[in-house]
Amino acid sequence: MKGGNALNKLIRVACTVLCVCSVLLALSSCNKAEQHGAEADKPLRISIFAQQDAGQNLKTNEFSRLLEQKFNVTFDWQTIPYEGAKEKRQISLANGHYPDAYILTSYIDQFSQADVIRYGKEGIFYPLNDLIEQYAPHIKAAFEQEPGLRALNTAPDGNIYGLGAFSDCFHCSYPYKLWMNDKWLKKLGLEMPTTTEQLREVLQAFKNGDPNGNGLPDEIPLSGSTEEFGVRVLPYLMNGFVYDDDRTYLNVADGKVSLAAVKPEWREGLKYVKSLYDQGLIDIGAFTQNSDAFYKLGENAEAQILGAGTAMHPAIFVNTGPGNKRGSDYVPVPPLEGPHASYAVYYPSGIMPGVKFVITDKASPEARIALIRMADYLFTPEGQANAEIGKEGVDWRKPVQGEQALDPDTPAAFASIAPKEGDPPHNTRWSGMGHFYMPKSYRNSWVQDMDIYAPGGYERRLFQATKLYEGHEPKEYFPMWSVWMDPGSADEASLLQSNLKNEIDESAMEFITGQIDLDKDWTSYVTRLESLGSDRYVEIMQQAYNRWLQEKNTK
């Protein structure tokens, strides 16, 4: 019995040990499971390079926070100001310390087609094809609905290395407009100019007729600025002489590509613009100032001093929002009839070649999936509205019965909420950084006031203004938004275009302001362009145009 009791005791101890071990093992497994679950719930950290407007703080931005919550991520922002954006973006890649993704503002700076080919080939830009196929149904649908969008984003090797901004924006399609002070026209008894010489007469009257009525010679007849959203004076004026797209400086006639900036008509256009400048009719700031300085002219505190301004839309240089006192004074001037032409700069749907959104090889597989899902959300009407306009209930609302969309045949889906006068900017949206997919069905579904001068009627005002420019594009033009360079010559073409554009722009300003002479120095200017490779540039672009034309005709 004693031996039996000892054995039973040993068995009971062993069972107790086994039970304790089982409990400890179970607890350990539970702890590990809880720890794993906590790690799974922990937001994924994603680094993003972006350009940040002065009125934004992307870190505290409400749309940034919306995406963080919606997709369980935390953004590590690498932000730069608009000023010097291109150089800073290039440096970020050159030093190797680049982020998981770039989300840029296309009209400030984005990756060129040559950048896409180069960084895609080097493996820095991660191909999005499979990610789109598996995780982005709205992007897939957009590519099917808009074949031009797929072509815009698909490199010659068939890979989609990034996404460009697509905005079927009618008023953006003709960015170089002239807006003239109609109040001054009426006060001086003047008609709207329709020719380049009539414009001279109107600007002279603005300069000498004291239209602001303060007895001072403080009027600035015409101004603009130096950015790339329709604010440059030269393209609008040059298009009465020869087609100036302000990007490639290429003309196409009977399928043959040529450089506009060496033609006799270009020289004649420069002579005309110089004559306006010499008469004090164009502000020197039009060739040197940024849009902030341009806006200060339009909103000059002491008196209204601006007669006319070149801009895609007048809000660039004057307040058109609630409580505006001058924004309604400016009306669009149609393309002017010059000695040789009456062109308008045309970019279909405001599309620019290149991409604004890329995922780099630094991103983890989980980050890639999260990023493409975020991009896909911005391809939905709700996601686009939140990104572009801001927060529902603060910046936009659902329409009420009876409100009419911009297109009367499109059901109204969104209505903007006008900010109150004096309110600081709402840090609720990404603005231009959030421009991903705005087809006509989206843009035309926004409620617009029938009064084009009311804050809620601004888009209708721009739509009507752009009708004056529609159809003034040349019959043939270089479609830079859909022509991809051959990968073997893309870098060369990009460098040639950059160098030539800098020389053309700088020389134009110097000719106009008299730093160099149009009679004495024209030949040396053309020679400089030749030394920079103008003939080779045209040759490469002709080859690219031929390939594009062939592909277009075989589809």
C-alpha positions as CSV (number, residue, x, y, z in Angstrom):
1,M,0.0,0.0,0.0
2,K,2.7,2.4,0.8
3,G,4.3,1.7,-2.5
4,G,0.9,2.2,-4.2
5,N,0.4,5.5,-2.3
6,A,3.8,6.8,-3.4
7,L,3.0,5.9,-7.0
8,N,-0.4,7.6,-6.8
9,K,1.2,10.7,-5.3
10,L,3.8,10.7,-8.0
11,I,1.1,10.5,-10.7
12,R,-0.9,13.3,-9.0
13,V,2.3,15.5,-9.0
14,A,3.0,14.7,-12.6
15,C,-0.6,15.6,-13.6
16,T,-0.4,18.8,-11.7
17,V,2.9,19.7,-13.4
18,L,1.3,18.9,-16.8
19,C,-1.7,21.0,-16.0
20,V,0.4,23.9,-14.9
21,C,2.5,23.6,-18.0
22,S,-0.6,23.4,-20.2
23,V,-2.0,26.5,-18.6
24,L,1.4,28.3,-19.0
25,L,1.7,27.2,-22.6
26,A,-1.9,28.4,-23.3
27,L,-1.2,31.7,-21.6
28,S,2.0,32.1,-23.7
29,S,0.1,31.3,-26.9
30,C,-2.6,33.8,-26.0
31,N,0.0,36.5,-25.2
32,K,1.7,35.8,-28.5
33,A,-1.6,35.9,-30.4
34,E,-2.5,39.2,-28.6
35,Q,0.9,40.6,-29.4
36,H,0.5,39.6,-33.1
37,G,-2.9,41.1,-33.2
38,A,-1.6,44.3,-31.7
39,E,1.1,44.4,-34.3
40,A,-1.5,43.8,-37.1
41,D,-3.6,46.7,-35.8
42,K,-0.6,49.0,-35.5
43,P,-0.7,51.6,-38.3
44,L,1.7,51.0,-41.2
45,R,4.3,53.8,-41.4
46,I,4.6,55.2,-45.0
47,S,7.0,58.0,-46.0
48,I,5.8,60.4,-48.7
49,F,7.5,63.3,-50.5
50,A,5.1,66.2,-51.3
51,Q,5.0,69.8,-52.2
52,Q,3.2,71.9,-49.6
53,D,1.3,75.1,-50.1
54,A,1.8,78.0,-47.7
55,G,-1.7,77.5,-46.4
56,Q,-1.3,73.8,-45.8
57,N,0.1,71.5,-43.1
58,L,0.0,68.0,-44.5
59,K,0.8,66.5,-41.2
60,T,-2.3,67.9,-39.5
61,N,-4.4,68.1,-42.7
62,E,-7.8,66.5,-42.3
63,F,-7.7,64.6,-45.6
64,S,-4.3,63.2,-44.6
65,R,-5.9,62.1,-41.4
66,L,-8.9,60.6,-43.2
67,L,-6.6,58.4,-45.3
68,E,-4.6,57.4,-42.2
69,Q,-7.7,56.2,-40.5
70,K,-9.3,54.7,-43.6
71,F,-6.3,52.6,-44.5
72,N,-4.6,52.2,-41.1
73,V,-1.4,54.0,-42.0
74,T,0.7,56.8,-40.5
75,F,2.3,59.2,-42.9
76,D,5.9,60.4,-42.5
77,W,5.8,63.5,-44.6
78,Q,8.8,64.9,-46.4
79,T,7.5,68.3,-47.5
80,I,9.0,71.1,-49.6
81,P,7.5,74.5,-50.6
82,Y,6.4,75.3,-54.1
83,E,9.4,77.5,-54.6
84,G,12.2,75.5,-56.2
85,A,10.1,72.4,-56.1
86,K,11.7,70.7,-59.2
87,E,15.3,71.1,-58.0
88,K,14.4,69.8,-54.5
89,R,12.5,66.8,-56.0
90,Q,15.5,66.0,-58.2
91,I,17.9,66.2,-55.2
92,S,15.7,63.9,-53.2
93,L,16.3,61.1,-55.7
94,A,19.9,61.8,-56.4
95,N,21.0,61.4,-52.8
96,G,19.4,58.0,-52.5
97,H,17.3,59.0,-49.4
98,Y,14.0,59.0,-51.2
99,P,10.7,57.9,-49.7
100,D,8.2,55.1,-50.2
101,A,6.1,57.3,-52.5
102,Y,5.9,60.7,-54.2
103,I,2.5,62.5,-54.4
104,L,3.1,65.7,-56.3
105,T,1.1,68.7,-57.6
106,S,1.3,68.3,-61.4
107,Y,1.0,72.0,-62.2
108,I,3.8,72.9,-59.8
109,D,6.2,70.0,-60.7
110,Q,6.0,66.3,-61.5
111,F,8.1,63.6,-63.0
112,S,8.6,64.0,-66.8
113,Q,8.2,61.1,-69.2
114,A,12.0,60.9,-69.4
115,D,12.1,60.6,-65.6
116,V,9.6,57.8,-65.7
117,I,11.5,55.9,-68.3
118,R,14.9,56.4,-66.5
119,Y,13.7,55.6,-63.0
120,G,11.5,52.8,-64.2
121,K,14.4,51.2,-66.0
122,E,16.6,51.6,-62.9
123,G,14.0,49.9,-60.8
124,I,13.5,52.9,-58.5
125,F,9.9,53.3,-59.6
126,Y,7.9,50.2,-58.8
127,P,5.6,49.0,-61.7
128,L,1.9,49.4,-60.7
129,N,0.4,47.0,-63.3
130,D,-0.2,44.1,-61.0
131,L,-1.1,46.3,-58.0
132,I,-3.8,48.0,-60.1
133,E,-5.1,44.6,-61.4
134,Q,-5.4,43.2,-57.9
135,Y,-6.2,46.1,-55.6
136,A,-7.5,49.1,-57.7
137,P,-10.9,48.4,-59.4
138,H,-11.7,52.1,-59.8
139,I,-8.4,52.8,-61.6
140,K,-9.0,49.8,-63.8
141,A,-12.4,51.1,-64.7
142,A,-11.0,54.6,-65.4
143,F,-8.5,53.1,-67.8
144,E,-11.3,51.3,-69.7
145,Q,-13.4,54.4,-69.8
146,E,-10.6,56.8,-70.8
147,P,-8.1,55.1,-73.2
148,G,-6.1,58.3,-73.3
149,L,-5.5,58.0,-69.6
150,R,-4.0,54.5,-70.0
151,A,-1.8,55.8,-72.8
152,L,-0.7,58.8,-70.7
153,N,0.4,56.5,-67.9
154,T,1.9,53.5,-69.9
155,A,5.6,53.7,-70.7
156,P,6.9,52.3,-74.0
157,D,7.9,49.0,-72.2
158,G,4.3,48.4,-71.2
159,N,4.7,49.2,-67.5
160,I,2.7,51.7,-65.6
161,Y,5.4,53.3,-63.3
162,G,3.1,56.1,-62.1
163,L,-0.2,58.0,-62.4
164,G,-0.7,61.4,-64.0
165,A,-3.4,63.8,-63.0
166,F,-6.4,63.4,-65.2
167,S,-8.8,66.4,-65.3
168,D,-11.4,66.7,-68.1
169,C,-11.3,70.4,-67.3
170,F,-12.6,72.4,-70.2
171,H,-11.3,75.8,-69.0
172,C,-7.9,74.2,-68.3
173,S,-7.7,73.0,-71.9
174,Y,-7.1,76.6,-73.1
175,P,-4.9,77.9,-70.3
176,Y,-3.6,81.1,-71.9
177,K,-6.4,83.6,-71.6
178,L,-6.4,87.4,-71.3
179,W,-8.7,89.0,-68.8
180,M,-9.5,92.7,-69.2
181,N,-11.0,95.3,-66.9
182,D,-14.4,95.8,-68.4
183,K,-15.2,98.6,-66.0
184,W,-12.3,100.6,-67.5
185,L,-13.4,99.8,-71.0
186,K,-16.8,101.2,-70.3
187,K,-15.5,104.3,-68.5
188,L,-13.3,105.1,-71.4
189,G,-15.9,104.3,-74.1
190,L,-13.8,101.5,-75.6
191,E,-14.7,98.3,-77.4
192,M,-13.3,94.9,-76.6
193,P,-10.1,94.5,-78.8
194,T,-10.2,91.8,-81.4
195,T,-6.8,92.3,-83.1
196,T,-3.2,92.8,-81.9
197,E,-3.3,96.5,-82.9
198,Q,-6.6,97.2,-81.2
199,L,-5.1,95.7,-78.1
200,R,-2.3,98.3,-78.3
201,E,-4.9,101.1,-78.5
202,V,-6.8,99.9,-75.5
203,L,-3.7,99.5,-73.4
204,Q,-2.6,103.0,-74.4
205,A,-6.0,104.3,-73.2
206,F,-5.6,102.4,-69.9
207,K,-2.2,104.0,-69.4
208,N,-3.1,107.6,-70.3
209,G,-6.8,107.9,-69.6
210,D,-6.8,107.7,-65.7
211,P,-9.5,105.0,-65.7
212,N,-9.2,104.4,-62.0
213,G,-10.0,108.1,-61.5
214,N,-7.4,108.9,-58.8
215,G,-5.6,111.5,-60.9
216,L,-2.3,109.6,-60.7
217,P,-0.4,107.8,-63.6
218,D,-0.4,104.6,-61.6
219,E,-2.3,102.3,-64.0
220,I,-0.5,99.1,-65.2
221,P,-2.1,98.3,-68.6
222,L,-1.0,94.6,-68.8
223,S,0.8,92.2,-66.5
224,G,1.3,88.5,-65.8
225,S,3.8,86.2,-64.1
226,T,6.3,83.5,-64.7
227,E,4.6,80.2,-63.6
228,E,3.1,77.5,-65.9
229,F,-0.6,77.9,-65.5
230,G,-1.5,80.3,-68.2
231,V,0.0,83.4,-66.6
232,R,2.8,84.2,-69.1
233,V,2.1,87.2,-71.3
234,L,4.2,86.0,-74.3
235,P,2.2,82.9,-75.4
236,Y,-1.1,84.7,-75.5
237,L,0.4,87.6,-77.6
238,M,2.6,85.4,-79.8
239,N,-0.3,83.3,-81.0
240,G,-1.4,86.1,-83.3
241,F,1.9,85.5,-85.2
242,V,2.8,81.8,-84.8
243,Y,1.6,78.9,-82.7
244,D,3.4,79.0,-79.3
245,D,2.5,76.1,-77.0
246,D,4.9,77.4,-74.3
247,R,6.2,73.9,-73.7
248,T,7.8,72.2,-76.7
249,Y,7.9,75.3,-79.0
250,L,7.1,72.9,-81.8
251,N,4.8,73.4,-84.8
252,V,3.4,70.7,-87.0
253,A,2.3,71.2,-90.6
254,D,1.5,68.4,-93.1
255,G,3.1,66.0,-90.6
256,K,6.4,67.9,-90.5
257,V,7.7,69.0,-87.1
258,S,9.6,72.3,-86.9
259,L,10.8,74.8,-84.2
260,A,8.5,77.8,-83.8
261,A,11.1,79.9,-82.0
262,V,13.4,80.4,-85.1
263,K,10.7,81.3,-87.6
264,P,10.4,84.8,-89.0
265,E,6.9,85.0,-87.5
266,W,8.4,84.4,-84.0
267,R,10.8,87.3,-84.6
268,E,7.9,89.5,-85.8
269,G,5.9,88.5,-82.6
270,L,8.8,89.5,-80.4
271,K,9.0,92.8,-82.2
272,Y,5.3,93.5,-81.5
273,V,5.6,92.5,-77.8
274,K,8.7,94.7,-77.5
275,S,6.9,97.6,-79.0
276,L,4.2,97.3,-76.3
277,Y,6.9,97.0,-73.6
278,D,8.7,100.1,-75.0
279,Q,5.5,102.1,-74.8
280,G,5.1,101.2,-71.1
281,L,2.0,99.0,-71.8
282,I,3.4,95.8,-70.4
283,D,4.7,95.6,-66.8
284,I,8.3,94.4,-66.4
285,G,7.0,92.2,-63.6
286,A,5.2,90.1,-66.2
287,F,8.6,88.6,-67.0
288,T,10.1,88.4,-63.5
289,Q,7.4,88.1,-60.8
290,N,5.7,85.1,-59.3
291,S,1.9,84.8,-58.9
292,D,1.9,86.2,-55.4
293,A,3.3,89.5,-56.7
294,F,0.8,89.4,-59.6
295,Y,-2.0,89.0,-57.1
296,K,-0.8,92.0,-55.2
297,L,-1.1,94.1,-58.3
298,G,-4.7,92.9,-58.9
299,E,-5.5,93.6,-55.2
300,N,-3.5,96.8,-54.8
301,A,-4.8,98.4,-51.6
302,E,-4.7,102.1,-52.6
303,A,-6.5,101.8,-55.9
304,Q,-7.3,99.5,-58.7
305,I,-4.3,99.7,-61.0
306,L,-4.4,96.6,-63.2
307,G,-6.0,96.9,-66.7
308,A,-5.5,93.3,-67.9
309,G,-3.8,90.1,-66.9
310,T,-3.0,86.8,-68.6
311,A,-4.1,83.8,-66.6
312,M,-6.0,80.6,-66.9
313,H,-8.6,82.2,-64.7
314,P,-8.9,85.6,-62.9
315,A,-8.7,84.3,-59.4
316,I,-5.0,83.9,-59.9
317,F,-4.5,87.7,-59.9
318,V,-7.7,89.1,-58.2
319,N,-10.1,88.0,-55.5
320,T,-13.2,86.4,-57.0
321,G,-14.5,84.9,-53.8
322,P,-17.1,86.2,-51.3
323,G,-16.9,90.0,-50.7
324,N,-14.8,90.6,-53.8
325,K,-14.8,94.2,-55.1
326,R,-12.8,93.7,-58.3
327,G,-13.1,90.1,-59.3
328,S,-16.2,90.7,-61.4
329,D,-14.5,93.5,-63.3
330,Y,-12.4,91.3,-65.5
331,V,-13.8,89.7,-68.6
332,P,-12.2,87.3,-71.2
333,V,-10.6,88.7,-74.4
334,P,-10.9,86.2,-77.3
335,P,-7.7,85.1,-79.1
336,L,-6.5,88.2,-81.0
337,E,-6.3,88.3,-84.8
338,G,-2.7,89.0,-85.6
339,P,-0.8,89.4,-88.9
340,H,-0.6,85.6,-89.4
341,A,-2.9,83.8,-87.0
342,S,-5.5,83.8,-84.2
343,Y,-4.4,80.7,-82.2
344,A,-5.1,79.6,-78.7
345,V,-2.8,77.4,-76.7
346,Y,-4.5,74.0,-76.4
347,Y,-3.8,71.1,-74.0
348,P,-6.7,68.5,-74.2
349,S,-8.4,68.3,-70.8
350,G,-5.5,70.1,-69.2
351,I,-3.4,67.0,-69.3
352,M,0.3,67.3,-69.0
353,P,2.8,64.5,-69.9
354,G,4.4,62.8,-66.9
355,V,3.3,61.4,-63.6
356,K,2.5,62.9,-60.1
357,F,2.2,59.6,-58.1
358,V,4.9,56.9,-57.9
359,I,5.7,54.1,-55.5
360,T,9.4,53.5,-55.1
361,D,11.5,50.4,-54.4
362,K,11.8,51.6,-50.8
363,A,8.2,50.7,-50.1
364,S,7.4,47.4,-48.5
365,P,4.9,45.0,-50.1
366,E,2.3,46.1,-47.5
367,A,3.0,49.8,-48.2
368,R,2.6,49.2,-51.9
369,I,-0.8,47.7,-51.4
370,A,-1.9,50.5,-49.0
371,L,-0.7,53.2,-51.4
372,I,-2.4,51.8,-54.5
373,R,-5.6,51.4,-52.5
374,M,-5.4,55.1,-51.4
375,A,-4.9,56.1,-55.0
376,D,-7.8,54.0,-56.0
377,Y,-10.0,55.8,-53.4
378,L,-9.0,59.1,-55.1
379,F,-10.4,57.6,-58.4
380,T,-13.9,57.6,-56.8
381,P,-16.1,60.8,-56.9
382,E,-16.2,60.9,-53.1
383,G,-12.5,60.4,-52.6
384,Q,-11.7,63.1,-55.3
385,A,-14.1,65.6,-53.7
386,N,-12.5,65.1,-50.2
387,A,-9.0,65.4,-51.7
388,E,-9.6,68.3,-54.0
389,I,-12.3,70.4,-52.2
390,G,-12.1,69.3,-48.6
391,K,-14.4,68.0,-45.8
392,E,-18.1,67.3,-46.3
393,G,-20.1,69.7,-44.3
394,V,-17.3,72.2,-44.2
395,D,-16.1,72.7,-47.8
396,W,-18.8,70.8,-49.7
397,R,-22.3,69.3,-49.2
398,K,-24.8,67.2,-51.0
399,P,-27.1,69.2,-53.3
400,V,-30.7,70.1,-52.4
401,Q,-33.7,69.8,-54.7
402,G,-33.7,72.3,-57.5
403,E,-29.9,73.0,-57.6
404,Q,-28.4,72.6,-61.1
405,A,-25.1,71.1,-62.0
406,L,-22.7,72.8,-64.4
407,D,-24.0,70.4,-67.1
408,P,-27.8,70.5,-67.1
409,D,-27.9,67.0,-68.4
410,T,-25.8,65.7,-65.5
411,P,-27.5,65.0,-62.1
412,A,-26.1,67.3,-59.4
413,A,-23.9,65.3,-56.9
414,F,-21.8,67.9,-55.0
415,A,-22.1,71.5,-54.0
416,S,-19.3,73.7,-52.7
417,I,-19.7,75.6,-49.4
418,A,-18.3,79.1,-49.9
419,P,-15.8,80.2,-47.2
420,K,-16.8,83.1,-45.0
421,E,-15.0,86.4,-45.7
422,G,-11.9,86.7,-43.5
423,D,-11.8,83.0,-42.6
424,P,-8.3,81.5,-42.8
425,P,-7.7,78.7,-45.3
426,H,-9.2,75.4,-44.2
427,N,-6.5,72.7,-43.7
428,T,-9.0,70.1,-44.8
429,R,-7.9,69.2,-48.4
430,W,-4.9,68.4,-50.6
431,S,-6.0,70.9,-53.3
432,G,-3.9,70.3,-56.5
433,M,-2.0,67.6,-54.8
434,G,-5.2,65.6,-54.7
435,H,-6.0,65.9,-58.4
436,F,-6.0,62.3,-59.6
437,Y,-9.2,61.5,-61.6
438,M,-11.7,64.2,-62.5
439,P,-13.6,63.1,-65.6
440,K,-16.2,65.2,-67.2
441,S,-19.0,63.2,-65.4
442,Y,-17.4,64.3,-62.1
443,R,-16.6,67.9,-62.9
444,N,-19.9,68.6,-64.5
445,S,-21.8,67.1,-61.5
446,W,-20.9,70.0,-59.2
447,V,-23.7,72.6,-58.5
448,Q,-23.0,75.9,-60.2
449,D,-24.9,79.1,-59.6
450,M,-26.6,80.5,-62.8
451,D,-25.1,83.9,-61.8
452,I,-21.5,83.6,-63.1
453,Y,-20.3,86.4,-60.9
454,A,-21.6,84.8,-57.7
455,P,-19.0,82.7,-55.8
456,G,-20.9,79.6,-56.6
457,G,-21.0,80.4,-60.3
458,Y,-17.2,80.7,-60.9
459,E,-16.8,77.4,-62.9
460,R,-19.8,78.4,-65.1
461,R,-18.0,81.7,-65.7
462,L,-14.9,79.9,-66.8
463,F,-16.8,77.5,-69.0
464,Q,-18.5,80.3,-70.8
465,A,-15.2,82.2,-71.2
466,T,-13.4,79.2,-72.6
467,K,-16.0,78.9,-75.4
468,L,-14.3,82.0,-76.9
469,Y,-11.1,80.1,-77.3
470,E,-12.5,76.7,-78.3
471,G,-11.6,75.8,-81.9
472,H,-8.7,78.3,-82.1
473,E,-6.0,75.6,-81.8
474,P,-4.1,74.8,-85.1
475,K,-5.3,71.9,-87.2
476,E,-2.0,70.1,-86.4
477,Y,0.0,70.4,-83.2
478,F,2.5,68.3,-81.3
479,P,0.5,66.2,-78.8
480,M,3.1,66.2,-76.1
481,W,0.6,64.7,-73.6
482,S,0.5,61.3,-75.4
483,V,3.8,61.1,-77.4
484,W,6.3,59.0,-75.6
485,M,10.0,59.3,-76.5
486,D,11.9,56.2,-77.5
487,P,13.6,54.9,-74.3
488,G,17.0,55.2,-76.1
489,S,16.6,58.9,-76.7
490,A,14.3,60.0,-73.9
491,D,17.1,61.4,-71.7
492,E,18.7,63.2,-74.6
493,A,15.3,64.7,-75.7
494,S,14.6,65.8,-72.2
495,L,17.9,67.6,-71.8
496,L,17.7,69.2,-75.2
497,Q,14.2,70.4,-74.6
498,S,15.1,71.8,-71.2
499,N,18.2,73.6,-72.5
500,L,16.4,75.0,-75.5
501,K,13.4,76.1,-73.5
502,N,15.6,78.0,-71.1
503,E,17.4,79.7,-74.0
504,I,14.2,80.6,-75.8
505,D,12.5,82.0,-72.7
506,E,15.5,84.0,-71.5
507,S,16.3,85.3,-75.0
508,A,12.6,86.3,-75.5
509,M,12.7,88.4,-72.3
510,E,16.0,90.0,-73.3
511,F,14.7,90.8,-76.8
512,I,11.5,92.3,-75.4
513,T,13.3,94.4,-72.7
514,G,16.0,95.5,-75.0
515,Q,19.0,93.7,-73.4
516,I,19.7,92.2,-76.9
517,D,18.7,93.7,-80.2
518,L,16.3,91.9,-82.5
519,D,18.0,93.2,-85.7
520,K,21.6,92.8,-84.6
521,D,21.4,89.7,-82.4
522,W,18.8,87.5,-84.1
523,T,21.3,85.5,-86.1
524,S,23.5,84.8,-83.1
525,Y,20.4,83.7,-81.1
526,V,19.5,81.2,-83.8
527,T,23.1,80.0,-83.8
528,R,23.0,79.5,-80.0
529,L,19.9,77.4,-80.4
530,E,21.7,75.3,-83.1
531,S,24.7,74.9,-80.8
532,L,22.3,73.6,-78.1
533,G,21.0,71.0,-80.5
534,S,17.8,72.4,-82.0
535,D,18.2,70.3,-85.2
536,R,18.7,67.1,-83.2
537,Y,15.8,68.0,-80.9
538,V,13.4,68.5,-83.9
539,E,14.7,65.2,-85.4
540,I,14.0,63.2,-82.2
541,M,10.6,64.8,-81.8
542,Q,9.8,64.1,-85.5
543,Q,10.6,60.4,-85.0
544,A,8.4,60.3,-81.8
545,Y,5.6,62.0,-83.7
546,N,5.8,59.6,-86.6
547,R,5.6,56.6,-84.2
548,W,2.7,58.2,-82.4
549,L,0.9,58.9,-85.7
550,Q,1.5,55.3,-86.9
551,E,0.1,53.8,-83.6
552,K,-2.9,56.1,-83.7
553,N,-3.7,55.2,-87.3
554,T,-3.4,51.4,-86.6
555,K,-5.8,51.4,-83.7
